Structure formats: structure tokens, C-alpha cells
Amino acid sequence: MKNLLKSAALAAIVLAPVHANAVTADIPFSGSVTHTCVITVGPSGTLGVSSDFKTLSSLATGGSAGSASVVSTGSGFDVSVTAPSSFSTSPTEDTSSTAFTASYTVNNGSSQSSASDLTNGTHAIKVNMAATKSGSNIFEAGAYAATVVLRCE
């Protein structure tokens, strides 16, 4: 009987619910965002042809603006475009001089060609380009390509 009481007491201790005190701990997190500007290029632009064959432009019939998304993580960034100085592809017969211009809009605002301030956030940029012949010169038949540089600095 003594053994039976010892066994019953041991079983009661082993089977009794265990109550532990709850414990908590703080786990800290930290991070930082650098002051930066990121450009993600979207669809390329297309050059349409004017009816007098003197202008190739993204604003002409059949043309379309190129696009990009610009994310700036703070104020103090300027966005700007630089027009090309020549075509990267053009027919060899096209030897007359060409004047190039470029412009852009930010978030569907007004068209501009000089640098403008960006605010913190994501901005939709549309870039337009035009190439123009002067005098009696016109564009020769063939393929043309040029690149406008978009900057965020």
C-alpha cells in the first residue's frame, strides 16, 4: 500500500498541469532608405512623318511618346531630357542636316524641355522627340532611329 501511495503521488505530480509564467521580448527592426532616383523605361516612342516629309516626330500622325516611370525618394531631384545630336540609324542617302528637339511631361502635365523639380514619389514621364529638315530638304525613304536621354539628378 505504501508503494501504491507513492505511485499515486508520483502520477499526480506528473499528470498535474504545469503553469509557467508568460514571457515576452521585444525584437527591434530598423532600416534606411537612400536618397535616390530610379528610372524604369517603359515602351519606346515611335516617330510619325509630317505630310511634307520635313519632320519626323512622336507628336506627328502615327507617332507616339516614349515613357518611363521615375521614383524619387526625396525632394531635390531634377528631371530633364537631352535631344539626340544625330540618328543612330538612317538611310545613307539622307545627308542633309537635321535639327533635333526633345520634350517631356510629368504626370500628364504641360510639356517642357528644361529641367524641372521632382517631388518625393512615383512619376509617369512621357518623352517626345522631333527631327526636322530645313529649307527644301526632306527625309529620304528608309528607317530612322534616335535616342533621347532622360535624366534624374
Stockholm file with secondary structure:
# STOCKHOLM 1.0

chainA/1-153         MKNLLKSAALAAIVLAPVHANAVTADIPFSGSVTHTCVITVGPSGTLGVSSDFKTLSSLATGGSAGSASVVSTGSGFDVSVTAPSSFSTSPTEDTSSTAFTASYTVNNGSSQSSASDLTNGTHAIKVNMAATKSGSNIFEAGAYAATVVLRCE
#=GR chainA/1-153 SS CHHHHHHHHHHHHHHSCCCCCCCCCCCCCCCCCCSCEEEEECSCCBCEECTTSSEEETTSTTCBCEEEEEEESSSCEEEEEECCSSCSBCCTTCCSCCEEEEEEEETTCCCBSSCEEECSEEEEEEEEEEEECCTTCCCCSSCCBCCCEEEEC
#=GC SS_cons         CHHHHHHHHHHHHHHSCCCCCCCCCCCCCCCCCCSCEEEEECSCCBCEECTTSSEEETTSTTCBCEEEEEEESSSCEEEEEECCSSCSBCCTTCCSCCEEEEEEEETTCCCBSSCEEECSEEEEEEEEEEEECCTTCCCCSSCCBCCCEEEEC
//
